[in-house]
């Protein structure tokens, strides 16, 4: 019997492959290739279910089995991807050979999973959903772990350089405790009101335990994101249980949409963007304990207790009591005295926090400062909404069709889930918590950057929007007439996640490539500095949606990344700052740097506006060439005319295919 089933499985697989490939061949003629692939893959899963149920195993199909069946193929796909990566990266095999070896392993595993799912399941639909949910959550954690794993061989970006250098200087001077405690009475960034001592504390701790080993810094971000994925599922599970619902697939689908969303990936790959993920972790953990299990006493005080570190990571945590309060109002099951007291304490904590901010900065809420008059709330909101489209296109990086598919599937999943929701008021309360956080971000920020940067700001809002979708997809204990819209919501959510991964992977590739460029540039600095003459090194501010050097110009050529300070020999410069550098060199900046020979940045030593040294300009210009894969250099033009000097440097950089943005 087993041998016959195996032969029929191979035959069915061959038929399925031929049909789906033929469908892809037809669709790709008038659809984007990624969309054609997604449609063909989804149809292939349906064909596989019919063939394996009726022809291979002669099993009885039902709704529960059909809803969970795509997870079997997600698991086999993840195993296939892992084996191919293992063969290529670790064994050095060519991709085609690695794929053949992977197939030899995956086919029998796929057969075993199909047989187990279709023949060995218990008949009740609830058990099907529990198994499917666990399988999907395991897949999500594994996929997020694998997709972000290349970050361990990555490198610092932008503010990361400043945070590393700051911690090094504090430790060198023996001022760590003094400086960290001082963050409670001042902003962490000049010209703004960033009251975030916990984020600087966590980055300083990274330096103390990992030094200049980047993997130790990235571990915090990666582990935190995986923890947040699990917590999203856990919070949905507890809310559903309190409402008398079965979370089933709903909790895991919420975790899937959140954990593999391309919109918030910046909050993971960029070390200094961890504040949003840290707030999400504290908020989710506090909320999970505050909700508690049905029939058990909640650990309600965890909410205000976790709120304290959340506020010290970022001001957006001030919305947590309101978000929890909406759930308290929407769910009579949560209206218990201890939870109400905890909410009131949390409100008090926020009021104290806002009062302290007002005392320090003259404003309780506004974070981003500026010299011009402040725009009104409606003007800021209008500008923010107008920036969403260019920001989205910048994030998608030319994959606008796939972005439309992704967002369309999300809308379909949300609408279908709301129609099928057994407790729509709870869903709306959670969605309002996420929407309110997004609105507050827009009002504070005033707009998103057109290059796609800023996805980290969506991390917190997407937590509550994912929770809302998860609760909406929870299943009532009794038979429901809303099975069809629920199935549509779950299917659309899974397909949205699949298309989201197709958007996420190029984003991560851009991030890792940018980090590789910065790492190789830093390694090349000593050799470049040893050559005759000072070099102006033109480096990108950002690469697509990925921040690059920006705020890390000086630290890139100073200790601890360099064995000795090289700022008097190598002058990293952003493209948008090139014209201004001409005037600095005219005022003797090169002479000041050579006299100081800085090992770490000291603003009191270098006075940009003082003319204490003779005018002099760098003899060499360098930039990172995408074609050469290294720093190329060329002779500096005559500095007599600032505009001509700037234009000729840019022309030479473009001729050498230099990475400028």
Secondary structure, DSSP 8 states (H G I E B T S, - for coil): -HHHHHHHHHHHHHHHHHHHHHHHHHHTTTS-HHHHHHHHHHHHHHHHHHHIIIIIS-----HHHHHHHHHHHHHHHHHHHHHHHIIIIIS---HHHHHHHHHHHHHHHHHHHHHHHHHSS-S-HHHHHHHHHHHHHHHHHHHHHHHHHGGGG----THHHHHHHHHHHHHHHT-HHHHHHHGGGS-SSTTS----HHHHHHHHHHHHHHTT-HHHHHHHHHHHHHHHHHHHHHHHHHHHHHTTEE-THHHHHHHHHHHT-GGGTHHHHSGGGHHHHHHHHHHHHHHHHHH--TTS---TTHHHHHHHHHHHH-GGGGGHHHHHHHHHHH-GGG--HHHHHHHHHHHHHHHHHHHHHHHHHS-SS-----SS----HHHHHHHHHHHHHHHHHHHHTT-HHHHHHHHHHHHHHHHHHHHH-TTHHHHHHHHHHHHHHHHHHHHHH----TTS--GGGGHHHHHHHHHHHHHHT-EESS--TTHHHHHHHHHHHHHHHHHHHHHHHHHHHHHHHHHHHHHHHHHHHHHHHHSSS-EEEEE-SEETTEE-SGGGTTGGGSTTTSSS--TTTEEEEEGGGHHHHHHHHHTTHHHHHHHH--SS--TTT--TT---S-----SEEEEEETTTTEEEEEE----SSHHHHHHHHHHHHHHTTB---
